[in-house]
Amino acid sequence: MAKSIRSKWRKKMRAIKRLKNAPKELARLQKILPESVKMEIQNPDSELVTVRDPEEVKEEISKKKEEKVSLGRINKKKILDEHGHYPAWMNQRAIKKLNGKSRKQKKSIW
């Protein structure tokens, strides 16, 4: 699409509005944070990323994988966990579809 004068003007005005509202928004966010977890945010333009050793990150990832494995077994065919529940992300339509496939397989055996 072509860059019209109107879209350029709107983009410019949005940028000005962001600059104008940044202090208010920062104050609101700091107010929302609970006292125990309050972070010191002095400059919104400063970097909020901390650099860590790759070895530390690998250790954390391996710990998380170990925790996931220890949570329980999953039946890969029916996607049921050890308690007989489907995963939270699975909707009823997908569950019915799975059950239908298993029923068809049972019928084709005879």
TIMI-2910 file (N, C-alpha, C, CB; in pm, 1 decimal, decimal comma, always signed):
<rs>
+----------+----------+----------+----------+----------+----------+----------+----------+----------+----------+----------+----------+------+
!      n_x !      n_y !      n_z !     ca_x !     ca_y !     ca_z !      c_x !      c_y !      c_z !     cb_x !     cb_y !     cb_z ! resn !
+----------+----------+----------+----------+----------+----------+----------+----------+----------+----------+----------+----------+------+
!    +83,3 !   -118,2 !     +0,0 !     +0,0 !     +0,0 !     +0,0 !    +87,6 !   +124,3 !     +0,0 !    -94,7 !     -0,1 !   +120,6 !  Met !
!    +34,0 !   +229,6 !    -56,0 !   +105,8 !   +356,8 !    -59,0 !    +99,1 !   +422,9 !    +77,3 !    +47,9 !   +450,1 !   -167,0 !  Ala !
!   +202,0 !   +500,9 !   +106,4 !   +205,1 !   +573,2 !   +233,6 !   +139,2 !   +708,7 !   +212,4 !   +351,9 !   +589,4 !   +287,2 !  Lys !
!    +17,9 !   +719,4 !   +260,6 !    -55,3 !   +844,2 !   +242,0 !    -14,4 !   +945,5 !   +348,3 !   -207,3 !   +819,3 !   +247,0 !  Ser !
!    -47,5 !  +1068,1 !   +323,5 !    -17,2 !  +1175,7 !   +418,6 !    -92,5 !  +1152,3 !   +548,8 !    -53,9 !  +1314,0 !   +359,1 !  Ile !
!   -215,1 !  +1102,6 !   +536,5 !   -297,1 !  +1078,9 !   +655,3 !   -234,1 !   +973,3 !   +746,6 !   -438,1 !  +1035,3 !   +614,3 !  Arg !
!   -184,7 !   +863,3 !   +687,8 !   -125,0 !   +758,2 !   +769,5 !     +5,8 !   +806,0 !   +833,2 !   -100,1 !   +632,5 !   +684,8 !  Ser !
!    +82,4 !   +886,7 !   +759,9 !   +206,0 !   +941,4 !   +816,6 !   +174,9 !  +1033,3 !   +934,4 !   +285,7 !  +1017,9 !   +709,0 !  Lys !
!    +72,0 !  +1114,6 !   +919,9 !    +32,6 !  +1206,9 !  +1026,2 !    -12,8 !  +1129,0 !  +1150,1 !    -80,1 !  +1301,2 !   +977,4 !  Trp !
!    -93,1 !  +1025,7 !  +1129,1 !   -140,8 !   +944,7 !  +1241,9 !    -24,3 !   +876,4 !  +1313,6 !   -242,0 !   +838,9 !  +1193,2 !  Arg !
!    +71,1 !   +824,9 !  +1236,4 !   +187,7 !   +760,9 !  +1295,2 !   +266,5 !   +860,5 !  +1379,4 !   +276,8 !   +700,9 !  +1186,1 !  Lys !
!   +283,0 !   +979,4 !  +1329,5 !   +355,3 !  +1085,1 !  +1400,6 !   +283,4 !  +1121,4 !  +1529,9 !   +370,6 !  +1209,8 !  +1311,5 !  Lys !
!   +152,0 !  +1135,6 !  +1522,1 !    +74,1 !  +1173,0 !  +1640,9 !    +74,1 !  +1061,8 !  +1746,1 !    -70,0 !  +1206,7 !  +1601,1 !  Met !
!    +69,5 !   +935,3 !  +1701,6 !    +76,4 !   +824,2 !  +1796,7 !   +208,8 !   +823,6 !  +1870,5 !    +56,1 !   +691,0 !  +1725,1 !  Arg !
!   +317,9 !   +853,5 !  +1798,6 !   +450,2 !   +857,8 !  +1861,9 !   +455,7 !   +968,4 !  +1966,6 !   +560,6 !   +879,1 !  +1756,1 !  Ala !
!   +400,1 !  +1084,0 !  +1935,1 !   +397,4 !  +1195,7 !  +2030,8 !   +314,1 !  +1158,7 !  +2152,5 !   +341,0 !  +1323,7 !  +1964,5 !  Ile !
!   +200,9 !  +1093,4 !  +2129,3 !   +112,3 !  +1052,1 !  +2237,8 !   +182,0 !   +951,6 !  +2329,5 !    -17,2 !   +991,6 !  +2181,3 !  Lys !
!   +258,1 !   +856,6 !  +2269,5 !   +333,4 !   +759,9 !  +2349,7 !   +433,3 !   +829,9 !  +2439,6 !   +405,6 !   +660,0 !  +2259,7 !  Arg !
!   +505,5 !   +927,3 !  +2386,1 !   +603,4 !  +1001,4 !  +2465,9 !   +535,6 !  +1077,8 !  +2579,3 !   +682,1 !  +1098,4 !  +2377,0 !  Leu !
!   +420,1 !  +1134,6 !  +2549,6 !   +348,4 !  +1214,5 !  +2649,2 !   +292,9 !  +1126,4 !  +2761,8 !   +234,1 !  +1292,6 !  +2582,4 !  Lys !
!   +243,7 !  +1008,3 !  +2725,7 !   +179,8 !   +922,2 !  +2824,5 !   +275,1 !   +825,5 !  +2894,0 !    +71,1 !   +844,7 !  +2759,3 !  Asn !
!   +401,2 !   +818,3 !  +2850,5 !   +497,0 !   +723,2 !  +2908,1 !   +514,6 !   +740,5 !  +3058,9 !   +631,2 !   +738,1 !  +2839,8 !  Ala !
!   +534,1 !   +863,3 !  +3111,3 !   +550,6 !   +876,9 !  +3256,9 !   +427,0 !   +833,0 !  +3335,8 !   +583,1 !  +1020,8 !  +3291,5 !  Pro !
!   +309,1 !   +865,2 !  +3284,5 !   +185,0 !   +825,1 !  +3352,0 !   +173,2 !   +672,2 !  +3355,3 !    +61,5 !   +887,3 !  +3280,7 !  Lys !
!   +203,1 !   +609,4 !  +3242,2 !   +192,7 !   +464,9 !  +3233,7 !   +294,0 !   +397,4 !  +3325,5 !   +212,7 !   +418,9 !  +3089,9 !  Glu !
!   +415,4 !   +452,7 !  +3331,3 !   +518,3 !   +397,8 !  +3418,6 !   +477,3 !   +409,1 !  +3564,9 !   +651,6 !   +469,0 !  +3395,4 !  Leu !
!   +420,5 !   +522,5 !  +3602,2 !   +374,8 !   +540,5 !  +3740,0 !   +262,7 !   +442,2 !  +3773,2 !   +327,1 !   +685,0 !  +3762,4 !  Ala !
!   +171,3 !   +420,8 !  +3679,7 !    +61,4 !   +327,7 !  +3701,3 !   +113,1 !   +184,1 !  +3718,6 !    -37,7 !   +334,9 !  +3584,3 !  Arg !
!   +209,6 !   +145,0 !  +3635,5 !   +265,2 !    +10,6 !  +3645,6 !   +340,0 !     -9,6 !  +3776,9 !   +358,0 !    -16,6 !  +3528,1 !  Leu !
!   +413,2 !    +92,3 !  +3822,4 !   +484,5 !    +81,3 !  +3948,9 !   +387,1 !    +71,7 !  +4065,8 !   +578,0 !   +200,6 !  +3967,8 !  Gln !
!   +274,9 !   +139,2 !  +4054,4 !   +174,2 !   +134,7 !  +4159,5 !   +109,6 !     -3,8 !  +4167,2 !    +67,2 !   +242,1 !  +4135,5 !  Lys !
!    +94,5 !    -68,6 !  +4052,9 !    +31,7 !   -200,0 !  +4047,0 !   +119,8 !   -306,9 !  +4110,2 !     +0,5 !   -236,9 !  +3902,8 !  Ile !
!   +250,3 !   -294,7 !  +4092,6 !   +341,1 !   -395,6 !  +4147,2 !   +326,9 !   -405,9 !  +4298,5 !   +486,0 !   -362,9 !  +4110,2 !  Leu !
!   +319,2 !   -527,1 !  +4351,5 !   +310,6 !   -541,6 !  +4497,2 !   +440,5 !   -496,4 !  +4564,0 !   +279,6 !   -688,0 !  +4535,2 !  Pro !
!   +430,5 !   -460,8 !  +4689,4 !   +545,1 !   -406,9 !  +4762,1 !   +658,9 !   -508,2 !  +4772,4 !   +502,6 !   -362,9 !  +4901,1 !  Glu !
!   +627,8 !   -635,6 !  +4787,0 !   +731,6 !   -736,0 !  +4805,3 !   +811,1 !   -762,3 !  +4677,1 !   +669,7 !   -864,7 !  +4854,3 !  Ser !
!   +747,8 !   -738,1 !  +4562,1 !   +812,4 !   -769,4 !  +4435,6 !   +850,3 !   -641,0 !  +4362,0 !   +720,6 !   -856,3 !  +4348,4 !  Val !
!   +839,0 !   -528,7 !  +4428,2 !   +859,6 !   -400,3 !  +4362,7 !  +1000,9 !   -390,9 !  +4305,9 !   +833,8 !   -285,4 !  +4460,8 !  Lys !
!  +1008,1 !   -349,2 !  +4183,9 !  +1136,4 !   -336,2 !  +4115,7 !  +1166,6 !   -188,8 !  +4095,9 !  +1135,9 !   -411,3 !  +3979,8 !  Met !
!  +1291,4 !   -157,5 !  +4096,6 !  +1330,1 !    -19,6 !  +4074,4 !  +1346,0 !     +3,9 !  +3924,4 !  +1461,0 !    +14,3 !  +4150,3 !  Glu !
!  +1254,8 !    +81,6 !  +3870,4 !  +1260,2 !   +114,9 !  +3728,8 !  +1288,5 !   +264,2 !  +3721,4 !  +1126,2 !    +76,1 !  +3653,3 !  Ile !
!  +1412,0 !   +297,6 !  +3687,8 !  +1448,3 !   +438,1 !  +3686,2 !  +1427,0 !   +498,9 !  +3548,0 !  +1592,9 !   +455,5 !  +3729,7 !  Gln !
!  +1471,2 !   +428,8 !  +3445,2 !  +1463,5 !   +482,9 !  +3311,4 !  +1398,6 !   +379,1 !  +3219,9 !  +1604,1 !   +523,4 !  +3259,8 !  Asn !
!  +1284,8 !   +411,4 !  +3158,5 !  +1219,9 !   +311,9 !  +3073,2 !  +1301,6 !   +278,0 !  +2948,6 !  +1083,5 !   +361,4 !  +3032,0 !  Pro !
!  +1397,2 !   +363,9 !  +2911,4 !  +1478,4 !   +337,4 !  +2793,0 !  +1595,4 !   +244,3 !  +2823,7 !  +1530,3 !   +467,9 !  +2735,2 !  Asp !
!  +1625,8 !   +222,3 !  +2952,6 !  +1738,0 !   +136,8 !  +2987,5 !  +1705,5 !     -9,1 !  +2955,4 !  +1773,7 !   +152,9 !  +3136,2 !  Ser !
!  +1808,9 !    -90,8 !  +2939,2 !  +1789,5 !   -230,4 !  +2905,0 !  +1741,5 !   -308,5 !  +3027,0 !  +1919,2 !   -290,8 !  +2849,7 !  Glu !
!  +1645,0 !   -394,5 !  +3007,6 !  +1589,9 !   -476,1 !  +3115,3 !  +1634,0 !   -621,4 !  +3103,9 !  +1438,2 !   -467,8 !  +3115,1 !  Leu !
!  +1739,3 !   -646,3 !  +3026,8 !  +1784,9 !   -782,0 !  +3002,8 !  +1913,0 !   -807,4 !  +3080,9 !  +1806,9 !   -806,7 !  +2852,3 !  Val !
!  +1919,9 !   -921,7 !  +3148,1 !  +2042,6 !   -958,5 !  +3217,0 !  +2112,5 !  -1067,5 !  +3137,0 !  +2013,5 !  -1005,8 !  +3362,4 !  Thr !
!  +2243,0 !  -1060,3 !  +3132,5 !  +2322,2 !  -1155,7 !  +3057,0 !  +2372,8 !  -1262,1 !  +3153,3 !  +2440,3 !  -1085,7 !  +2982,9 !  Val !
!  +2350,3 !  -1390,0 !  +3118,1 !  +2392,8 !  -1500,6 !  +3203,8 !  +2480,1 !  -1596,2 !  +3123,8 !  +2270,4 !  -1575,2 !  +3263,0 !  Arg !
!  +2550,6 !  -1681,8 !  +3196,7 !  +2634,4 !  -1782,2 !  +3132,4 !  +2546,0 !  -1887,5 !  +3066,2 !  +2730,5 !  -1847,8 !  +3234,7 !  Asp !
!  +2587,8 !  -1937,1 !  +2949,7 !  +2508,7 !  -2041,7 !  +2883,9 !  +2500,6 !  -2169,7 !  +2967,0 !  +2568,0 !  -2073,3 !  +2747,5 !  Pro !
!  +2603,3 !  -2196,4 !  +3047,9 !  +2601,4 !  -2317,3 !  +3130,3 !  +2489,2 !  -2313,1 !  +3233,5 !  +2735,8 !  -2335,5 !  +3200,5 !  Glu !
!  +2467,4 !  -2194,1 !  +3293,6 !  +2359,1 !  -2179,2 !  +3391,6 !  +2224,0 !  -2204,6 !  +3325,8 !  +2361,8 !  -2038,2 !  +3455,1 !  Glu !
!  +2207,0 !  -2151,0 !  +3206,4 !  +2079,7 !  -2166,6 !  +3135,4 !  +2056,4 !  -2314,3 !  +3101,5 !  +2078,2 !  -2080,1 !  +3005,8 !  Val !
!  +2161,1 !  -2383,4 !  +3058,5 !  +2149,2 !  -2525,6 !  +3025,1 !  +2111,7 !  -2606,6 !  +3148,4 !  +2280,6 !  -2578,5 !  +2964,9 !  Lys !
!  +2170,6 !  -2572,0 !  +3263,1 !  +2137,0 !  -2642,3 !  +3386,8 !  +1990,5 !  -2624,3 !  +3423,4 !  +2225,2 !  -2593,5 !  +3500,8 !  Glu !
!  +1940,5 !  -2499,8 !  +3410,5 !  +1800,1 !  -2472,6 !  +3441,5 !  +1707,4 !  -2551,2 !  +3349,2 !  +1770,8 !  -2322,4 !  +3430,2 !  Glu !
!  +1743,1 !  -2554,6 !  +3220,8 !  +1660,3 !  -2626,4 !  +3124,1 !  +1658,2 !  -2775,3 !  +3156,3 !  +1711,8 !  -2603,3 !  +2980,9 !  Ile !
!  +1774,2 !  -2830,6 !  +3192,4 !  +1778,4 !  -2973,9 !  +3224,9 !  +1697,9 !  -3004,2 !  +3350,7 !  +1923,7 !  -3020,5 !  +3243,2 !  Ser !
!  +1699,4 !  -2912,7 !  +3449,1 !  +1619,5 !  -2931,4 !  +3570,6 !  +1470,8 !  -2930,5 !  +3538,2 !  +1651,7 !  -2822,0 !  +3673,7 !  Lys !
!  +1430,8 !  -2839,3 !  +3451,2 !  +1290,2 !  -2830,6 !  +3413,2 !  +1246,0 !  -2957,6 !  +3340,2 !  +1266,0 !  -2706,8 !  +3324,7 !  Lys !
!  +1333,1 !  -3010,9 !  +3254,1 !  +1300,0 !  -3133,8 !  +3182,0 !  +1283,2 !  -3250,2 !  +3278,5 !  +1408,3 !  -3166,3 !  +3078,3 !  Lys !
!  +1371,1 !  -3256,5 !  +3379,1 !  +1360,9 !  -3362,8 !  +3478,6 !  +1229,6 !  -3352,3 !  +3555,2 !  +1479,8 !  -3357,3 !  +3575,8 !  Glu !
!  +1187,9 !  -3229,1 !  +3587,0 !  +1061,6 !  -3209,4 !  +3658,8 !   +944,2 !  -3254,4 !  +3572,8 !  +1044,3 !  -3061,4 !  +3699,5 !  Glu !
!   +948,2 !  -3222,1 !  +3443,2 !   +839,2 !  -3261,4 !  +3354,3 !   +828,6 !  -3412,7 !  +3344,0 !   +859,0 !  -3200,8 !  +3215,6 !  Lys !
!   +941,4 !  -3480,0 !  +3337,1 !   +940,8 !  -3625,7 !  +3326,8 !   +883,0 !  -3686,8 !  +3452,9 !  +1082,4 !  -3679,4 !  +3301,8 !  Val !
!   +914,0 !  -3628,2 !  +3567,4 !   +868,0 !  -3685,0 !  +3693,2 !   +720,7 !  -3655,9 !  +3721,3 !   +952,2 !  -3632,6 !  +3806,1 !  Ser !
!   +658,3 !  -3566,4 !  +3643,4 !   +518,1 !  -3531,7 !  +3667,9 !   +425,5 !  -3649,2 !  +3643,4 !   +476,8 !  -3415,3 !  +3580,3 !  Leu !
!   +451,9 !  -3731,8 !  +3546,2 !   +364,1 !  -3846,3 !  +3522,2 !   +377,6 !  -3898,4 !  +3381,8 !   +220,6 !  -3809,4 !  +3548,7 !  Gly !
!   +315,2 !  -4009,7 !  +3358,6 !   +319,1 !  -4073,4 !  +3227,4 !   +197,6 !  -4031,5 !  +3146,0 !   +324,8 !  -4227,0 !  +3241,1 !  Arg !
!   +217,0 !  -4025,6 !  +3015,3 !   +107,3 !  -3989,9 !  +2925,4 !    +90,4 !  -4102,7 !  +2825,4 !   +134,0 !  -3853,7 !  +2852,8 !  Ile !
!    -33,8 !  -4147,6 !  +2809,9 !    -65,3 !  -4248,0 !  +2709,9 !    -64,5 !  -4179,3 !  +2574,1 !   -203,3 !  -4316,8 !  +2738,7 !  Asn !
!    +31,2 !  -4213,7 !  +2489,0 !    +46,3 !  -4143,9 !  +2361,5 !    -66,8 !  -4173,4 !  +2264,0 !   +177,6 !  -4180,9 !  +2298,3 !  Lys !
!   -127,4 !  -4288,7 !  +2276,8 !   -234,7 !  -4324,8 !  +2185,3 !   -361,6 !  -4244,6 !  +2214,7 !   -263,6 !  -4474,7 !  +2194,4 !  Lys !
!   -396,9 !  -4234,6 !  +2342,1 !   -518,9 !  -4164,1 !  +2381,6 !   -491,7 !  -4025,8 !  +2437,9 !   -594,4 !  -4245,0 !  +2483,1 !  Lys !
!   -365,5 !  -3991,0 !  +2457,2 !   -323,5 !  -3863,0 !  +2514,0 !   -384,3 !  -3841,5 !  +2652,4 !   -362,9 !  -3747,9 !  +2420,9 !  Ile !
!   -392,5 !  -3945,8 !  +2731,3 !   -441,5 !  -3936,4 !  +2868,3 !   -323,5 !  -3940,0 !  +2963,6 !   -541,1 !  -4050,5 !  +2900,0 !  Leu !
!   -333,0 !  -3864,3 !  +3074,0 !   -227,3 !  -3871,5 !  +3174,0 !   -255,0 !  -3986,3 !  +3270,1 !   -215,2 !  -3738,2 !  +3250,7 !  Asp !
!   -173,9 !  -3997,9 !  +3373,6 !   -185,5 !  -4111,9 !  +3465,1 !   -318,0 !  -4114,5 !  +3540,6 !    -71,7 !  -4109,6 !  +3564,0 !  Glu !
!   -385,7 !  -3998,8 !  +3551,0 !   -513,1 !  -3992,8 !  +3621,6 !   -633,0 !  -4008,7 !  +3528,6 !   -524,0 !  -3862,4 !  +3696,1 !  His !
!   -607,1 !  -4024,8 !  +3398,8 !   -715,8 !  -4043,0 !  +3303,3 !   -774,8 !  -3912,4 !  +3252,9 !   -823,8 !  -4124,9 !  +3365,4 !  Gly !
!   -700,2 !  -3802,6 !  +3266,6 !   -748,0 !  -3671,7 !  +3221,2 !   -677,2 !  -3631,8 !  +3092,2 !   -725,7 !  -3564,2 !  +3330,3 !  His !
!   -749,9 !  -3558,1 !  +3008,2 !   -691,1 !  -3504,3 !  +2886,9 !   -616,6 !  -3375,7 !  +2920,9 !   -799,5 !  -3478,9 !  +2778,9 !  Tyr !
!   -522,5 !  -3331,1 !  +2834,9 !   -451,4 !  -3206,7 !  +2863,1 !   -545,6 !  -3087,0 !  +2860,8 !   -338,8 !  -3186,2 !  +2762,6 !  Pro !
!   -504,9 !  -2978,8 !  +2927,1 !   -590,6 !  -2860,9 !  +2939,5 !   -615,0 !  -2794,7 !  +2804,4 !   -528,3 !  -2760,5 !  +3035,9 !  Ala !
!   -517,2 !  -2803,0 !  +2713,1 !   -531,3 !  -2735,8 !  +2584,2 !   -624,7 !  -2810,4 !  +2489,4 !   -395,6 !  -2719,7 !  +2519,6 !  Trp !
!   -661,0 !  -2932,2 !  +2521,6 !   -742,5 !  -3012,3 !  +2430,6 !   -890,5 !  -2981,9 !  +2450,9 !   -715,4 !  -3162,3 !  +2451,4 !  Met !
!   -959,7 !  -2949,0 !  +2340,7 !  -1102,7 !  -2918,6 !  +2351,3 !  -1186,3 !  -3044,4 !  +2329,5 !  -1142,5 !  -2810,1 !  +2249,5 !  Asn !
!  -1316,1 !  -3032,3 !  +2354,6 !  -1405,9 !  -3148,0 !  +2348,9 !  -1414,3 !  -3207,4 !  +2208,7 !  -1544,9 !  -3108,6 !  +2396,1 !  Gln !
!  -1406,2 !  -3122,0 !  +2108,4 !  -1414,3 !  -3170,5 !  +1970,8 !  -1296,0 !  -3262,6 !  +1939,8 !  -1417,9 !  -3051,9 !  +1871,5 !  Arg !
!  -1177,7 !  -3222,9 !  +1985,3 !  -1058,6 !  -3305,6 !  +1962,1 !  -1068,0 !  -3437,8 !  +2038,7 !   -931,1 !  -3229,3 !  +2003,7 !  Ala !
!  -1125,5 !  -3433,5 !  +2158,5 !  -1141,4 !  -3555,0 !  +2238,7 !  -1236,1 !  -3651,9 !  +2168,6 !  -1194,2 !  -3520,8 !  +2380,3 !  Ile !
!  -1348,1 !  -3599,7 !  +2117,8 !  -1443,8 !  -3684,2 !  +2046,7 !  -1380,9 !  -3744,6 !  +1921,8 !  -1568,7 !  -3603,8 !  +2009,1 !  Lys !
!  -1296,5 !  -3664,1 !  +1854,1 !  -1229,8 !  -3711,9 !  +1734,5 !  -1135,9 !  -3828,4 !  +1767,7 !  -1152,3 !  -3597,6 !  +1667,8 !  Lys !
!  -1062,4 !  -3814,1 !  +1876,7 !   -973,2 !  -3921,6 !  +1921,0 !  -1051,5 !  -4048,1 !  +1954,7 !   -891,7 !  -3876,4 !  +2042,8 !  Leu !
!  -1160,4 !  -4032,1 !  +2029,5 !  -1241,7 !  -4147,3 !  +2067,3 !  -1302,2 !  -4213,4 !  +1945,1 !  -1351,7 !  -4105,9 !  +2164,0 !  Asn !
!  -1340,4 !  -4135,9 !  +1846,5 !  -1396,5 !  -4190,7 !  +1723,5 !  -1294,7 !  -4273,4 !  +1648,8 !  -1447,9 !  -4079,8 !  +1634,6 !  Gly !
!  -1170,2 !  -4225,6 !  +1644,9 !  -1065,1 !  -4301,6 !  +1576,7 !  -1040,8 !  -4434,4 !  +1645,8 !   -935,0 !  -4221,1 !  +1571,1 !  Lys !
!  -1039,1 !  -4433,5 !  +1778,8 !  -1014,5 !  -4558,6 !  +1850,6 !  -1129,0 !  -4656,9 !  +1830,2 !   -994,7 !  -4531,4 !  +2000,1 !  Ser !
!  -1253,1 !  -4606,6 !  +1821,9 !  -1367,5 !  -4694,5 !  +1799,0 !  -1360,7 !  -4757,1 !  +1660,1 !  -1499,0 !  -4617,1 !  +1815,9 !  Arg !
!  -1319,6 !  -4677,4 !  +1560,4 !  -1307,3 !  -4729,5 !  +1424,2 !  -1202,4 !  -4839,4 !  +1418,3 !  -1271,7 !  -4616,7 !  +1326,2 !  Lys !
!  -1092,8 !  -4820,3 !  +1491,8 !   -988,6 !  -4921,5 !  +1493,5 !  -1040,6 !  -5050,5 !  +1556,5 !   -865,4 !  -4870,5 !  +1569,4 !  Gln !
!  -1120,0 !  -5037,9 !  +1661,8 !  -1176,8 !  -5156,1 !  +1726,7 !  -1271,0 !  -5230,2 !  +1632,9 !  -1250,8 !  -5116,6 !  +1854,7 !  Lys !
!  -1352,7 !  -5155,2 !  +1556,0 !  -1448,6 !  -5216,9 !  +1464,8 !  -1377,8 !  -5287,2 !  +1349,1 !  -1545,7 !  -5111,6 !  +1410,8 !  Lys !
!  -1267,5 !  -5230,3 !  +1303,7 !  -1199,1 !  -5289,8 !  +1188,9 !  -1128,0 !  -5419,8 !  +1223,7 !  -1099,5 !  -5192,0 !  +1132,1 !  Ser !
!  -1106,4 !  -5443,2 !  +1352,7 !  -1041,0 !  -5567,6 !  +1394,5 !  -1129,7 !  -5687,1 !  +1365,1 !  -1006,3 !  -5563,4 !  +1543,9 !  Ile !
!  -1257,8 !  -5677,9 !  +1388,6 !  -1350,2 !  -5789,5 !  +1368,0 !  -1378,5 !  -5802,2 !  +1225,6 !  -1478,4 !  -5772,8 !  +1444,9 !  Trp !
+----------+----------+----------+----------+----------+----------+----------+----------+----------+----------+----------+----------+------+
</rs>
